[in-house]
Amino acid sequence: IEKQKTSNAWITMELKEGKNREIRKIMSFFGYRVNKLIRTSYGPFSIKSMKPGDLIEINQKKIKQSLKFNNLA
């Protein structure tokens, strides 16, 4: 739990391989409702250092390297 308000809480979860609505289903199992999900990373790509409105160009080489990495797993 990152931050707790009266009726809401900010929770950080890490999911290695997600299926359809998995986080929502897990939270529902424990009796919680998910109001909003924010993806902070996807594979090797992360938005941790980005601010709203920032844009980062990903070159062809980085994309190919990422796809090769994913195919080895």
Phi, psi and omega in degrees: 000122180275312185212137181241125173251185183301309182244359181232154176221143174262121183238137175257126179233147176243129181235121182283317179217109185262147174249185184303115176054035186298316180295316178299320180293320179296313181294323178297321178302323180271004175089019180247151177250135180268120178273324185205137174246138177234117178278125181258344176203159178215107185061231182278357183263132183227151178248016185304319183269001182272151175252160178306132180092347178293151180224131179238127178277132178251118184283165183303321182298315180295321179296314179298319178298319180295319179292322177297316179300316181293326180287337180282335185288000000 
